[in-house]
Every structure is written in C-alpha cells, then in structure tokens.
Amino acid sequence: MNTSHVSVAMAAGIGLRRGLLAALRAAPPGQFDFLEVAPENWINIGGAHGAALAELAERYPLSCHGLSLSLGGSAPLDTAFLQEVRGFLDHHQVPLYSEHLSYCSDDGHLYDLLPLPFTEEAVHHVAARIRQAQDILGRRMAVENVSYYAAPRQDMDELAFTNAVLAEADCDLLLDVNNVYVNSINHGFDPHRFLAGIVPGRVVQMHIAGHFDESDNLKIDTHGASVKPAVWALLADAYDRFGAQPTLLERDFNFPAFSELVAELNTIRRLQHEASIVREAVAHG
C-alpha cells in the first residue's frame, strides 16, 4: 500500500475519472503526485474498475472528496455511509476527506450542490453535522467553498459564513480557487480580499478548474475547460497567503489530450515553487 502523505505541500494532483483511467494508468512517474476520488463512486467497486483503482492506489496517494453527504441538509446524516467511507479511508490510508459546504438532498438525492443560507442558524446546523461526521470518521475533515448562483438568505457574506463554520465545527478548508473567482464575478466582490479574509491555518488543500464564460458578469463552474489566466493569478495569490498547499486540477468531462492536463499540472508546480522561494526568502530576512 502506498503510504505517501498527500498533505505535504508542493503536490499537484488530478481527479480519478473513468474517462481518464487509461491515461492515468499509462502515465510515467512524476506527471502527477496524487489522485482524488469520490469514495461513493468507488466503494465496493469490483471488476476491471476495481482492479484499476487498486493498481493506482498502490502507485499514488489518494485524497477523497465526497459528493453526497449533504452536510447542510435537513435529513439526518447517513451514518452507515460514513462508516463505509471510514473503511475506505482506512483501507487506502487516505489522509484527507473533504465534502462540500452545501446540501444535495431533500427526501432524495437532488444531483446538485445547492447553496446554504448565510445565517447564524445555518452556521450552527452545518457545524454540528460536520462535528458528527468527524466523530464517525475518526479524523478531521475539510469542507469546500462552493460556487453558487443565488443565495436563499444572506444575513452575512460568504466569507463571514465560511469562517464561522470553520471555527464552530473546528474543521479544515479545501479552498476551491476557481469557485472564489466565479463567485466574485457573479456576486460582485473582490476575490483577493476574500482570500485575505480567510482565517489562516485552516487551508489544507486547494482545487483549481476551468469555467464557462456565459457573459462578462456571469461565470459557470463547469470543470470542463482549461484554467483561465485570472484563476491562475488568484491561485498564485492563494499560495502567497496559505503556502503551496497540495492542489488538485479538476477536469470532469470534455477531456483534452492528456499532455494538456500535464501542462496545467506543471503550471501548478511552477506557481508552488515560485511561492515557496518567496516564502523562504521572507523567512530568512
């Protein structure tokens, strides 16, 4: 079993998507550092796909990013599912499990990540559920800031809501840099100020992805395109503030030649390296 720890900085990863399986298995060492999997898509999977997961998990560290826990939902958490996730994490020695700061169920799965109201009540509700999930998992988890296009209620802004949840739940943050950018355009705030306002010490991993430009003031988070220059610039800012945290390149469909994805992974590594040089220089005066 591969026991490498993906929470070490200066790591660039990619999502384990079935459309990329052949390319990932054929990739020479060094093209990517870790793989991210959605555990609900791989728990108890056998056959050829199960064999491929086992092979890749022997060669690369895994990070797990859930899709269906519905941390902000009203129905009780699926504790049986969480026990299955814990078994998967333990079996593959996965150091990080993350989920979305959103909800995706209401008497059934809604197949979308829906925004929470930015209220004190929602803070208390979702923080309690995160603590319950961490107790069952037997480890800290991270929550991801999500893209959203309308908010049901905003007694506070997204930044204040996010910081309040992190503090009350005592959990970590998976910082999705593309989501910060998309939300900043769609809802009219400064993305760099958003990064500056996140409480230091909570960010343990980052995501970066492409999006679709519907118009100058409407961006759609798709994970189906190349990363935009403005998002790369925001990632560099995030590294300056939080250090070169492990970063995942998200690509879920419309896959290009694998060499194009490797080029984006190399951009991640270059920005991580540049940020590390600056931080080291500052540390040594």
N, C-alpha and C positions, 0 to 999 in steps of 0.2 A: 504494500500500500504506500502511495506517495504521501509523505508526511510533511512536505513543504508547507509553510505558513504564508497564505496569500495576503495577510495583513501587513507584511513587510512592504515598505514604500518602494517606489521605482519599479512597479509591476504594471504591465499592460495586458488586459485580458479581453476575451471575446465570448459571446454567448454560445452555448452548445445548442445549435438549432439543427433539426434533422436535415434541412436543406444544405447544411454546411458539413455534414458528417464526413463525407468522403474527403473533402479538402482538409478538414481538421486532422483526420487520421493520417493523411499523406504528408502533412506539413513537417518540414525538418525542424529539429530542435532550435529554439530561440526565436521563432516567429511570433509566438505569444507566450505569456507567462502563466496564465491560469484560465480556467473555463468557468463560466457562470451557468448554473442550471436552475430551472424552476422545478423544485422537488416533486410537485404534484404531477408533472409530466413524465417523471422517471421512476417514481416509487413502484416497486413490483413489476417493472417492465422486463420482460424476458426476450427470447428470440434474438434476432440479429441486432436490434437496437439495444437490448440489454447487454449483449456482448460488446458492442461498440462503446457503451458507457463504461463498462468495466475496464476495457483496454485504455481508454483515455484517462480514466481516474487513476490508473497505475502510473501514467506518464506525467500528469499535470495536477496541481492542486485544484480543488473545486471551491467555488463560492456559491451559495444558494440564495436565490431571490424569488420569493413566493408571489403568487398571483391571486390566490383565492381565499386568504384567511379573513378578509373583510374586517380589519381592525376597528373601523369606525361604525360597523353595522349594529343593528339593534338586536338581532338574534344572538343567543349565547354562542361563544366561541366553540368551534368544533374541536373538542379536546381529544377525541380519538384521532383525528387527523394530525393534530400537533404531536401526539405520541408517535405516529408514523414518521413525521418529519424528524423528530428527535432520533429515531432509529436510523434514518437515512444519514443524518449529520454525523452520528457516532460511527456508523459503518465506514463512511468515506473520510472521516476525520476532517470535517469541514469547519473551519474556524469562524465563518461569518454566515449568519442567516439574516436576511432582511425582508421587509414587506413594505407595502405602500401605505402612506398616511392618507387613507381614503376608505371607502367602503364599496363593495361589489356584490352585495346580496340583500334580498328582501323577500323572504319566503321563497327562496330560489336564487340561483346564480344569475346575475344581470349581465355578465360578459362585458363589463366596462368598469373603469376605475372612476368612481364618482366623488366629487369634492365634498368635504365636510363643511358645516357652518363654522365660521371662525368666532366661536363663542366660548365663554368660560365653561358652560355646561359640556360642550363638546370636548374641551381640553380634559376635564375630569373623566368623562366617559371613555375616551380613547386611551388615556394614560392608564386607567385601571385595567383595561383589556390588554395593553402591552405588558404590564406587570404580570398579569395572569399568564400570558403566553410565555414570558421569560421564565416563570416558575416551572411551567410544564416542560419547556425545552431544556432547562438546567443550564442556561447560558444567557448572556446579554444578546440582544438583537438590535438591529438598526432599522430605522424607518426612512423611507424615501419621500422627499418632497415631490408632489405630482404636478403635472400640467392640468389646468382646468380652464374652462371657457365661460363659466358662470358660477357664482357662489350663492348658496341658498340664504346665507346671512353673514354679515361681516361686522361684528362688534369690535373687532381688532383686525389688523392687517395680517397677511400670510406670515410675515417674519415673526411678529409677536406670537402668533398662534403656534408656529413651529417651535420656537424657543420654549414656550410654556409647556408644550407636550414633552419635549426632551427633558426638561427639568423635573416635571412631576412624575414621569414614567421612569426616570433615570435610565434612559436608553441612548443609543448612538444614532448618528445621522449618516445615511447614504445620500450624499449630495449629488443630485442629478443636475449637472450644469446646463444641459440643454433645456430642461424644464424651467430653470430660473430664467433663462433668456426668453423662452416662449412666453412665459407668464408676464415678464417685464414689458414685452411689446403689447400683448393682448390687454393688460390691465394698467399700463402706463406708470411703471415705476423704474427706478434706476437699478439694474441688476448688480452693479458693483457695490452699491450701498447695501443691497440685500446680503451679499457675501460678507461685507464688513460688519453686518449686524448679527451674524450667526455666532452663538456663543462658542469660543474656542474650546478645543478638546473633545468635541462631540463627533467630528467628521472622521470616519474610519475607512471610507471608500467613496469613489466617485463614479458617476456614469456620464457618458457623452454620446451624442447621437445626432443624426440629421433630422431635419424637419421640412415641412412643405410651406412655401410662401404663398398663402392664399391672397394676401394683399400686403401693403406696407404696414398695416396695423393689425393684421391677423395672421398668426403663425400656427400651424397644426403640427403637433408632435406625432411623427409617423414611424420613426426608426426604419425608414425605407429609403434613405438618401445619404449622400456624403455629408460630413460635418461642415457647417458653414464657417467662414472666416471669423465672424463675430463671436461664434461659440468657442472657437479655438482661443480667441483673445480672452474670453471670460474664464476658460479653463486655466490659462496662464495666471490670471489674477487669483483664482482659487488656490493654485499651488503656492503662490506667494504668501497667501494668508494661512493656509492649513498644512503646508508641506506637500510633498509629492506623494499623495496617497495612492494606493492601488486604484487603477482606473479601468473601467470596462467600456469597450466600444460596443454599443448596442446596434445591431442590424438584424431585423426580424423578417424582412422579405425584400424583393427586388435586389437580389444579391448580385454584385458585380463580380468580375474576376477576383479570385482570392488575393491576387497580388495588390489590388487596390485597397483591400482591407488591411493587408500587411503594411502598406504605405501609411495608412491612418494610424495603425498601432505604433509605427515608428515616429510619427508626429507626437503622439502621446509621450513616448520615451524621450524625445528631444526636449519637449517642454518640461518634463520632470527633471531631466538632467540640468537644464538651464536654471530652474528654480532652486535646485539643490546647491548649485555653485554659488548662487546669490546668498542663500541662507547660511552657507558655510563661511562665506566671506564676512557676512554681518556678525556671525558668532565669534569670529576671530579678530574682530575690530578692524 
